[in-house]
């Protein structure tokens, strides 16, 4: 077989859009607004920004440097730099392979909701959005069809390649996402009573600062910037040697945080205008927001816009996750891109089915009743169903252990100086505040990551 040239980004703008596509995901649109709502609004935002600056920026630059320096997928990259740290790459790839198994479930719900909102034009809104959502996710077939479609779309983009697929689509999808966000903010801010939500988000109330909020902000920052799971290393490995990493490394935290703020600005004022408690958890997106859309003028239109927005955010993140596994198979096992996509796609499809069916469905399904005694529904690991267990394993353990070990690796094994040399192209692209970055890489980000880990395992 002819040796294929390693994939590369076509332009620095394309690279930034692709990595921003990974970072801006359901975490920004779904989780950030409700975490901010739960933790006092403005003060949460402030703490979040501090964590982005002291741990997010150093880590993203460090991971990009590992990727571009080695030009390898995460397992081979760590192996090349120090064999003892190969497991960090393995953890990253495992998270990259596992997370899509439930990410596609939610991606499927989002597509289903776009279609549902369109059908509301004729049928009208359901009287009870909560019951309607419950019936949907506990249907044994429908969510699976939608998630398969979402998965197929992601796989197709990846199959087209790094430049012609991931980069090209991100260059269209990411700017569209920001435009749609602005449209939604326009709607939200013109609702009567919306300004209360704006004040809640931008006026930090220091009395509302809690340990819980600080912990939430740390974990959210890490998840939102797609750190600790090989994505940034993989995407960094597709950078051209002479490209400017400083620009990219700073643009991503800025865009990701901007997207989080804009999402909160779109959701919180509306929540206040409708007199809903801003502390509501995950049901916000699929239950409360549809209820609000039902009550506002042109609600169907804004509902569709909102779910298209979620779709764009989710698919670009899912693509990045799956690309970790695909890149691993291509680099490490010399498998062609097409076959790698088929392998990862099939694996995701197979594991995503029990994830979808673990939404309390199997015991209700007479048709699939026999599965209830199988490994899915009745299968409890540490008291969790398949969906929650994979989420816990990947998000709370693998990613965070990998993140902490990456910090230790950069600070004390590979060395901050080597890392800085790569970031600045041997000094050609000077880095503002290099001294501060050295300090943060050595002393601050490992501590932040250690705290995040202690929290994830329930010690803090
Ligand atoms: N950053 C994405 C989000 O905010 C989630 C994600 C995590 C995507 C890790 C890829 C990898 O939703």
Boltz pocket constraint, residues with backbone or C-beta under 6 A from the ligand:
constraints:
  - pocket:
      binder: B
      contacts: [[A, 22], [A, 23], [A, 24], [A, 25], [A, 26], [A, 27], [A, 28], [A, 223], [A, 224], [A, 225], [A, 226], [A, 227], [A, 229], [A, 231], [A, 317], [A, 318], [A, 320], [A, 321]]
      max_distance: 6.0
